[in-house]
């Protein structure tokens, strides 16, 4: 089921990850791979080219790097994959089939944590397995994700999220406003997830900063965001953990919601004061 598809990997200092990521794509039967690289003083470009990928150098910023990919794409389908992703064999074919079968404009892979060892990795894996990986139509997708290129070119990235986080959420909102149909599929990507609490805490704070930016750009989404941070993470997902006998990991969703909502409010208040 080889289709007219280009797969883009946006990178920043990913010399340790890039070749394994490319290999997992090639095992799927696809080799039209382009790396949008913003790395500094590392070997991401050289290692990507060793494995047959084309490399486009650009400035740092995930939203901006993705826009470069969109602007350069000439195939019917475009897929974004992170360097941290390891696609299972036949992941891409499953997503392509489900995208066409359901008349989606975009579809995200299901996610699991690659080789989880620490408490935080196992907590994230439980979060994915029992709370996130439901397939079917949705209003919010992340990555890796497959898109119809013509729709993505019309929607475009929101560059104001460069360096902030929540680029996926901003794109999903733009897709929703455009009328694009989004879904989650059965193809699985195993993703490297931060091992330590410190690394997770830094990521949660970045998402909280992104939540604040979402409210500034899309104030009509404030109730959805508050529901997500104050109910879905600490209450609903904790219940799902207990229901699936993963209660020892309930601090994971509780802390995510807490850190994100506190960071969000700090960023909203700080920006408001700065604008006076």
Residue pairs with C-beta under 8 A, 6 or more apart in sequence:
1 93
1 96
1 97
2 29
2 30
3 76
3 77
3 96
4 75
4 76
4 77
5 30
5 32
5 75
5 76
5 77
5 78
5 79
5 92
5 96
5 146
6 32
6 33
6 34
6 69
6 73
6 74
6 75
6 77
6 78
6 79
7 25
7 30
7 32
7 33
7 34
7 79
7 81
7 92
8 33
8 34
8 35
8 36
8 66
8 69
8 73
8 78
8 79
8 80
8 81
9 18
9 21
9 22
9 33
9 34
9 35
9 36
9 48
9 53
9 80
9 81
9 82
9 83
10 35
10 36
10 37
10 38
10 62
10 65
10 66
10 69
10 80
10 82
11 18
11 35
11 36
11 37
11 38
11 39
11 44
11 48
11 83
12 37
12 38
12 39
12 40
12 60
13 39
13 40
13 42
13 44
14 21
14 39
14 42
14 44
14 83
15 39
15 42
15 43
15 44
15 47
17 83
17 84
17 192
18 35
18 44
18 47
18 48
18 51
18 53
18 83
19 47
19 48
19 50
19 51
20 86
21 81
21 82
21 83
21 84
21 85
21 86
22 33
22 48
22 51
22 52
22 53
23 51
24 85
24 86
24 87
24 88
25 31
25 33
25 81
25 87
25 92
26 33
26 51
26 52
27 87
27 89
28 87
28 89
28 90
28 91
28 92
28 93
29 92
29 93
30 92
31 52
32 75
33 52
33 53
33 54
34 53
34 54
34 55
34 56
34 69
34 72
35 44
35 45
35 48
35 53
35 54
35 55
35 56
36 56
36 58
36 65
36 66
36 68
36 69
37 44
37 45
37 48
37 55
37 56
37 57
37 58
38 57
38 58
38 59
38 60
38 61
38 65
39 45
40 60
44 55
45 55
45 57
48 55
49 55
56 68
56 72
58 64
58 65
58 68
60 163
61 159
61 162
61 163
62 161
62 162
62 167
63 157
63 158
63 159
63 160
63 161
63 162
63 167
63 170
64 157
64 159
64 162
66 80
66 157
66 167
66 171
67 156
67 157
67 159
69 78
69 80
70 78
70 149
70 152
70 153
70 156
70 157
71 153
73 149
73 152
73 153
75 149
76 148
76 149
76 150
77 96
77 146
77 147
77 148
77 149
78 146
78 147
78 148
78 149
78 152
79 92
79 95
79 144
79 145
79 146
79 147
80 143
80 144
80 145
80 147
81 87
81 143
81 144
81 189
82 143
82 144
82 191
84 114
84 191
84 192
84 193
85 143
85 144
85 189
85 190
85 191
86 114
86 189
86 190
86 191
86 192
87 109
87 144
87 187
87 188
87 189
87 190
88 187
88 188
88 189
88 190
90 187
91 109
91 187
91 188
91 189
92 146
92 187
93 187
94 185
94 186
94 187
95 107
95 109
95 146
95 185
95 187
96 146
98 104
98 107
98 135
98 183
98 185
98 186
98 187
99 106
99 107
99 146
99 148
99 183
99 185
102 137
102 181
102 183
103 181
104 137
104 181
104 182
104 183
105 147
105 148
105 151
105 175
105 180
105 181
105 182
106 141
106 145
106 146
106 147
106 148
106 151
106 152
106 175
106 180
106 181
106 182
106 183
107 141
107 145
107 146
107 182
107 183
107 184
107 185
108 141
108 142
108 143
108 144
108 145
108 182
108 183
108 184
108 185
109 143
109 144
109 145
109 184
109 185
109 187
109 188
109 189
110 128
110 133
110 135
110 184
110 185
110 186
110 187
110 188
110 189
111 128
111 132
111 133
111 142
111 188
111 189
111 190
111 191
112 125
112 128
112 129
112 133
112 188
112 189
112 190
112 191
113 121
113 122
113 124
113 125
113 128
113 190
113 191
113 192
113 193
114 190
114 191
114 192
114 193
115 190
116 122
116 124
116 125
116 193
117 195
118 195
118 196
119 249
119 252
120 193
120 194
120 195
120 196
120 197
120 199
120 200
120 252
121 193
121 194
121 195
122 249
123 249
123 251
123 252
123 253
124 193
124 200
124 252
125 193
126 241
126 244
126 246
126 249
126 252
127 237
127 249
127 252
127 253
129 244
130 237
130 240
130 241
130 243
130 244
130 246
131 236
131 237
131 240
131 253
133 184
134 184
135 183
135 184
135 185
135 186
136 183
136 184
137 181
137 182
137 183
138 182
138 183
138 184
139 172
139 176
139 182
140 168
140 169
140 172
140 182
141 168
141 172
141 182
141 183
141 184
142 168
143 168
144 189
145 168
151 175
151 178
151 180
154 178
155 171
155 174
155 175
155 178
155 180
156 174
157 167
157 170
157 171
158 167
158 170
158 171
158 174
158 217
160 213
160 217
161 167
161 170
161 210
161 213
164 206
164 209
164 210
164 213
165 206
165 207
165 209
165 210
165 213
166 207
166 210
166 211
166 213
166 214
167 210
169 210
169 214
170 210
170 213
170 214
170 217
170 218
172 182
173 214
173 218
173 221
175 182
176 182
194 200
194 202
194 203
201 259
204 255
204 256
204 259
204 260
204 263
205 259
205 260
205 263
207 256
207 260
207 263
208 259
208 260
208 261
208 262
208 263
208 264
208 266
208 267
209 263
209 264
209 267
211 225
211 229
211 260
211 261
211 263
211 264
212 263
212 264
212 265
212 267
212 268
212 271
213 267
214 221
214 225
215 221
215 222
215 225
215 264
215 268
216 268
216 271
225 264
226 261
228 257
229 257
229 260
229 261
229 264
230 257
230 261
232 257
233 253
233 254
233 256
233 257
233 260
234 253
234 254
234 257
234 258
237 253
238 250
238 253
238 254
241 247
241 249
241 250
241 252
241 253
242 250
